[in-house]
Every structure is written in structure tokens, then in C-alpha cells.
Amino acid sequence: MIRQKLDRSAVETALSGLDGWELDRDGTAISKRFVFADFSAAFAFMTRTALAAEVLDHHPEWSNVYKTVDVTLTTHATGGLSRLDFELAGRMDGFARA
């Protein structure tokens, strides 16, 4: 997938299709907090996400404390958001529901 920075309108449209993701103040990243039943569920989510990120060659910025995973997505190469960020966000939402 081509890494091309999305304009504000495209970002807002893509963001409207996601649940619970927030645009950061500077408009260059989206973020979300995922809370799971326990550490094992959080780790399983991170494992699924890691495999998808490898396939997309697009990796999240994230942290994990027990059952909580905080995620920030941005495309550093473009200095903002690309379709890859929204593709990975959608996959992460699906993994969280699994």
C-alpha cells in the first residue's frame, strides 16, 4: 500500500468509520485505549496485531499495562496519517472483538 499523507477531509471521513479512535491535537495521529478482561486477552490482541502489522509493513506505537493497551497510529514517512493507519485501526478493532 502506498504511503501518502491524507488531507484533513479524508482523515475525518476515515475516522468516522472507526469506533472510539480519536484524532490527536496536531492531526497527525489517531489513538485508542483498548481494555480487555485480563493480561492474556490483551497479549493475544497484541500478537494478532503484530502479525497484521508485519503484513502491512506498518507498525503501531503502543504500550501495555496488564489488561490495557494504549495505541497510537501515524505514518512517520508522511508526517501524518495515511490509509495504512486506518487499515490497521480497523483490523485492531476486529481483533479486540474476537
FENTA-V947651 format. One record per residue. N is the residue number from 0. NEAR is the number of other ideal C-beta (glycine too) atoms within 10 Angstrom. D_LAST is the distance of its C-alpha to the last C-alpha in Angstrom with 1 decimal. Layout:
N;NEAR;D_LAST, N;NEAR;D_LAST
//
This chain:
0;10;25.4, 1;7;28.4, 2;14;28.3, 3;14;30.2, 4;14;30.2, 5;19;29.2, 6;11;31.7, 7;11;31.0, 8;8;30.7, 9;15;28.1, 10;20;26.1, 11;12;26.3, 12;12;25.2, 13;20;22.2, 14;17;21.3, 15;8;21.6, 16;11;18.7, 17;15;16.3, 18;10;15.2, 19;11;16.7, 20;20;18.0, 21;13;21.7, 22;15;24.5, 23;13;26.6, 24;7;30.2, 25;8;31.7, 26;12;29.3, 27;18;28.4, 28;19;24.9, 29;22;21.8, 30;18;19.9, 31;19;17.1, 32;10;16.3, 33;21;12.8, 34;12;13.2, 35;18;11.0, 36;8;12.3, 37;10;14.1, 38;13;15.1, 39;10;13.2, 40;16;9.7, 41;20;11.4, 42;14;12.9, 43;14;9.9, 44;21;8.6, 45;20;12.3, 46;11;12.7, 47;16;10.2, 48;21;12.0, 49;12;15.3, 50;12;15.1, 51;17;14.4, 52;19;17.2, 53;10;19.5, 54;9;19.2, 55;14;19.9, 56;9;22.5, 57;21;21.4, 58;14;20.4, 59;21;19.2, 60;12;21.4, 61;18;19.4, 62;10;20.1, 63;16;18.4, 64;9;20.0, 65;10;18.5, 66;16;15.3, 67;13;15.9, 68;23;15.4, 69;15;17.8, 70;22;17.7, 71;16;20.6, 72;25;20.7, 73;21;24.1, 74;19;26.1, 75;13;29.0, 76;12;30.9, 77;16;31.3, 78;9;31.7, 79;19;29.1, 80;26;26.0, 81;23;25.4, 82;16;23.0, 83;22;21.2, 84;27;20.1, 85;21;18.6, 86;16;17.0, 87;21;15.3, 88;24;14.5, 89;15;12.7, 90;17;10.7, 91;25;9.9, 92;16;8.9, 93;11;6.4, 94;17;5.1, 95;19;5.5, 96;8;3.8, 97;8;0.0
//
